[in-house]
Amino acid sequence: MPSVKVLAVSGSGIPFASKQSHPTARQGLANFLTLFATIGRQPSGLDCLKTVLIYLSSGTDQINRNQLIEAVQNTLQEQGEDLMPTIAQQWKQEGREEGRQEGRQEGRQEGREEGREEGREEGRLAGQIQLLERLLGVPESTLDQLLSKPLAKLERDLQRLQKDLDQRPRE
């Protein structure tokens, strides 16, 4: 097994490979996976390796998915074939979460637009109702009173007032 120099991250107590001992992140990843392949031969070690690979696949932007797949396939051979479905499941879950989040954002935007349209319609109906009330000489509703009513009630009130105006004798 290659020798690995480690460097403790300040205050965390977590060792990471130093840049001097690994010329590239890819080589560092290969060395890291080789080390964990040894651990992975133990029954509980494979679970540990799955956890680390899931973390690497989603928790860092230093290693992209293709690099991770290549390193796992080249370094872990048989175990890599068993681990890739686990990592793929994690990626699918991340994709679902991103899709849900985008859907919620689009839904909120559509809801705001519908709310604005409904508000404009309520305002238009309230103005027409106030005008008809003035023309009919009945007590005029306040804008607050009208806007507190559901849209369907405003539409019914407008129809009733329009009917009253149409039935009023002409002078």
Contacts in CASP RR format, 6 or more apart in sequence:
PFRMAT RR
TARGET T0000
AUTHOR 0000-0000-0000
METHOD contacts of the structure
MODEL  1
MPSVKVLAVSGSGIPFASKQSHPTARQGLANFLTLFATIGRQPSGLDCLK
TVLIYLSSGTDQINRNQLIEAVQNTLQEQGEDLMPTIAQQWKQEGREEGR
QEGRQEGRQEGREEGREEGREEGRLAGQIQLLERLLGVPESTLDQLLSKP
LAKLERDLQRLQKDLDQRPRE
1 34 0 8 1.000
1 35 0 8 1.000
1 38 0 8 1.000
2 31 0 8 1.000
2 34 0 8 1.000
4 17 0 8 1.000
4 21 0 8 1.000
4 31 0 8 1.000
4 35 0 8 1.000
5 17 0 8 1.000
5 18 0 8 1.000
5 20 0 8 1.000
5 21 0 8 1.000
6 15 0 8 1.000
6 16 0 8 1.000
6 17 0 8 1.000
6 18 0 8 1.000
7 15 0 8 1.000
7 16 0 8 1.000
7 17 0 8 1.000
7 18 0 8 1.000
8 14 0 8 1.000
8 15 0 8 1.000
8 16 0 8 1.000
9 15 0 8 1.000
9 16 0 8 1.000
17 28 0 8 1.000
17 31 0 8 1.000
17 32 0 8 1.000
22 28 0 8 1.000
22 31 0 8 1.000
25 62 0 8 1.000
25 63 0 8 1.000
25 67 0 8 1.000
26 67 0 8 1.000
26 70 0 8 1.000
26 71 0 8 1.000
29 56 0 8 1.000
29 63 0 8 1.000
29 67 0 8 1.000
29 68 0 8 1.000
29 71 0 8 1.000
30 71 0 8 1.000
30 74 0 8 1.000
30 75 0 8 1.000
33 71 0 8 1.000
33 72 0 8 1.000
33 75 0 8 1.000
33 76 0 8 1.000
34 75 0 8 1.000
36 45 0 8 1.000
36 48 0 8 1.000
36 49 0 8 1.000
36 52 0 8 1.000
37 49 0 8 1.000
37 75 0 8 1.000
37 76 0 8 1.000
37 79 0 8 1.000
39 45 0 8 1.000
39 48 0 8 1.000
39 49 0 8 1.000
40 46 0 8 1.000
40 48 0 8 1.000
40 49 0 8 1.000
40 79 0 8 1.000
46 79 0 8 1.000
46 82 0 8 1.000
46 83 0 8 1.000
49 79 0 8 1.000
49 83 0 8 1.000
50 83 0 8 1.000
50 86 0 8 1.000
53 68 0 8 1.000
53 72 0 8 1.000
53 83 0 8 1.000
53 86 0 8 1.000
53 87 0 8 1.000
54 86 0 8 1.000
54 87 0 8 1.000
54 90 0 8 1.000
56 63 0 8 1.000
56 68 0 8 1.000
57 65 0 8 1.000
57 68 0 8 1.000
57 87 0 8 1.000
57 90 0 8 1.000
57 91 0 8 1.000
58 90 0 8 1.000
58 91 0 8 1.000
58 94 0 8 1.000
65 91 0 8 1.000
68 87 0 8 1.000
69 84 0 8 1.000
69 87 0 8 1.000
72 80 0 8 1.000
72 83 0 8 1.000
72 84 0 8 1.000
72 87 0 8 1.000
73 80 0 8 1.000
73 84 0 8 1.000
76 83 0 8 1.000
118 151 0 8 1.000
121 151 0 8 1.000
122 146 0 8 1.000
122 147 0 8 1.000
122 151 0 8 1.000
122 154 0 8 1.000
123 146 0 8 1.000
123 147 0 8 1.000
125 146 0 8 1.000
125 151 0 8 1.000
125 154 0 8 1.000
125 155 0 8 1.000
125 158 0 8 1.000
126 141 0 8 1.000
126 143 0 8 1.000
126 146 0 8 1.000
126 147 0 8 1.000
126 154 0 8 1.000
127 143 0 8 1.000
127 146 0 8 1.000
128 158 0 8 1.000
129 141 0 8 1.000
129 146 0 8 1.000
129 154 0 8 1.000
129 157 0 8 1.000
129 158 0 8 1.000
129 161 0 8 1.000
130 140 0 8 1.000
130 141 0 8 1.000
130 143 0 8 1.000
130 146 0 8 1.000
132 158 0 8 1.000
132 161 0 8 1.000
132 162 0 8 1.000
132 164 0 8 1.000
132 165 0 8 1.000
133 139 0 8 1.000
133 140 0 8 1.000
133 141 0 8 1.000
133 161 0 8 1.000
134 140 0 8 1.000
135 165 0 8 1.000
136 161 0 8 1.000
136 164 0 8 1.000
136 165 0 8 1.000
136 168 0 8 1.000
146 154 0 8 1.000
149 157 0 8 1.000
END
